Amino acid sequence: MQTIWLSGAEWLAVLRIGLGLWWLESWRHKDKKGWFERGTGIAWAADVAGKHRWGFVKGGFEKVVRPRPKAMAYLVVYAELALGLGLVLGLLTPVALVGGLLLNLLYLVLMIHDWAEQGQNAMMALISLVALFAMGWQAWSLDAAFGLFL
């Protein structure tokens, strides 16, 4: 379907690429030395989880993240990079959209008390959901070029 300037698939690609750029910016602005060497990101998350109103958040953090802080720091930082590259390039796009949706939902649950961050995470999750169900990899993507997921 042709819309103003671009087709519907191309507008979805604009949305997908914008979401990817958002993930890349999240990766770019992280203090990687702080995350990897000093554990600042995981320490902050531990503080938030420790005060969380929902017990399963604290319990989950204690069982999954606290025993392996260095691995979790690398996982979070490089997941954001992988999501950004996957969405901008349109490579394994459905996988990147589901991964981004799950990471944003995790961030939403962790920071449920901090509404200043919730708009960004909610909008990123919404874009992931729309791009996933509207098959936002049909235009301007390596997936489309290789005939994947069509």
C-alpha positions as CSV (number, residue, x, y, z in Angstrom):
1,M,0.0,0.0,0.0
2,Q,1.4,3.4,-1.0
3,T,1.1,6.1,1.6
4,I,2.6,9.6,1.6
5,W,6.2,9.4,0.3
6,L,6.7,5.8,1.3
7,S,4.9,2.5,1.3
8,G,3.5,1.0,4.5
9,A,6.4,-1.5,4.7
10,E,8.9,1.4,4.3
11,W,7.3,3.4,7.1
12,L,7.6,0.3,9.3
13,A,11.3,0.1,8.3
14,V,11.7,3.7,9.4
15,L,10.1,2.8,12.8
16,R,12.3,-0.4,13.1
17,I,15.5,1.6,12.2
18,G,14.6,4.3,14.6
19,L,14.2,1.8,17.4
20,G,17.5,0.2,16.4
21,L,19.2,3.6,16.6
22,W,17.6,4.1,20.1
23,W,19.2,0.8,21.2
24,L,22.6,1.8,19.7
25,E,22.4,5.1,21.6
26,S,21.7,3.3,24.8
27,W,24.8,1.2,24.2
28,R,26.9,4.2,23.1
29,H,26.2,6.3,26.1
30,K,26.9,3.5,28.7
31,D,30.1,3.9,30.7
32,K,31.4,0.5,29.7
33,K,34.5,0.7,31.9
34,G,32.2,1.4,34.8
35,W,29.9,-1.5,33.9
36,F,32.7,-4.0,33.2
37,E,35.4,-3.1,35.7
38,R,33.5,-1.4,38.6
39,G,30.1,-3.1,38.2
40,T,28.3,0.2,38.4
41,G,25.3,-0.9,36.3
42,I,24.7,-4.1,38.2
43,A,25.3,-2.4,41.5
44,W,22.6,0.2,40.6
45,A,20.2,-2.6,39.6
46,A,21.0,-4.5,42.9
47,D,20.0,-1.4,44.8
48,V,16.8,-1.0,42.9
49,A,15.9,-4.7,43.1
50,G,16.7,-4.7,46.9
51,K,14.1,-2.0,47.5
52,H,11.5,-3.3,45.0
53,R,7.9,-3.5,46.1
54,W,7.5,-6.9,44.4
55,G,9.4,-9.7,46.1
56,F,9.8,-11.8,42.9
57,V,12.0,-9.0,41.5
58,K,14.4,-9.1,44.4
59,G,14.3,-12.9,44.5
60,G,15.0,-13.2,40.8
61,F,17.8,-10.7,41.0
62,E,19.4,-12.6,43.9
63,K,19.2,-15.9,42.1
64,V,20.1,-14.9,38.5
65,V,22.1,-11.7,38.5
66,R,23.9,-11.3,41.8
67,P,25.9,-14.6,41.5
68,R,27.3,-13.5,38.1
69,P,27.5,-9.7,38.0
70,K,30.3,-9.5,35.4
71,A,28.6,-11.9,33.0
72,M,25.3,-10.0,33.5
73,A,27.0,-6.6,32.8
74,Y,28.4,-8.0,29.5
75,L,25.1,-9.5,28.6
76,V,23.1,-6.3,29.1
77,V,25.6,-4.0,27.4
78,Y,26.2,-6.3,24.4
79,A,22.5,-7.2,24.1
80,E,21.8,-3.5,23.5
81,L,24.5,-3.4,20.8
82,A,23.2,-6.6,19.1
83,L,19.6,-5.4,19.2
84,G,20.6,-2.0,17.7
85,L,22.6,-3.6,14.9
86,G,20.0,-6.2,14.2
87,L,17.2,-3.7,13.9
88,V,19.1,-1.1,11.9
89,L,20.4,-3.7,9.5
90,G,17.2,-5.7,9.5
91,L,19.2,-8.9,10.3
92,L,17.3,-11.6,12.2
93,T,14.8,-8.8,12.8
94,P,12.0,-10.9,14.5
95,V,14.6,-12.2,17.0
96,A,15.9,-8.7,17.7
97,L,12.3,-7.4,18.1
98,V,11.4,-10.2,20.6
99,G,14.7,-9.7,22.4
100,G,14.2,-5.9,22.6
101,L,10.6,-6.4,23.8
102,L,11.8,-8.7,26.6
103,L,14.6,-6.4,27.7
104,N,12.3,-3.4,27.8
105,L,9.7,-5.4,29.8
106,L,12.5,-6.4,32.2
107,Y,13.5,-2.8,32.5
108,L,9.9,-1.8,33.0
109,V,9.4,-4.3,35.8
110,L,12.7,-3.4,37.5
111,M,12.0,0.3,37.4
112,I,8.3,0.3,38.1
113,H,8.7,2.9,40.8
114,D,10.7,5.3,38.5
115,W,8.1,6.8,36.1
116,A,10.8,9.1,34.5
117,E,12.2,6.0,32.7
118,Q,8.9,4.3,32.0
119,G,7.9,6.4,28.9
120,Q,11.0,5.4,27.0
121,N,10.7,1.7,27.9
122,A,7.0,1.6,27.2
123,M,7.4,3.3,23.8
124,M,10.3,1.0,22.8
125,A,8.3,-2.1,23.8
126,L,5.3,-0.8,21.9
127,I,7.4,-0.2,18.7
128,S,8.9,-3.7,19.1
129,L,5.4,-5.2,19.3
130,V,4.0,-3.2,16.3
131,A,7.1,-3.9,14.2
132,L,7.0,-7.6,15.1
133,F,3.3,-8.2,14.3
134,A,3.4,-5.9,11.2
135,M,6.5,-7.7,9.9
136,G,8.7,-4.6,9.9
137,W,11.5,-6.4,8.1
138,Q,9.8,-6.4,4.7
139,A,11.6,-3.3,3.4
140,W,15.2,-2.0,3.8
141,S,16.5,-5.1,5.6
142,L,19.0,-7.8,5.1
143,D,16.2,-10.3,6.0
144,A,14.2,-9.1,2.9
145,A,17.3,-9.2,0.8
146,F,18.0,-12.8,1.8
147,G,14.4,-13.8,1.7
148,L,14.2,-14.6,5.4
149,F,11.0,-14.5,7.5
150,L,8.8,-13.7,4.5
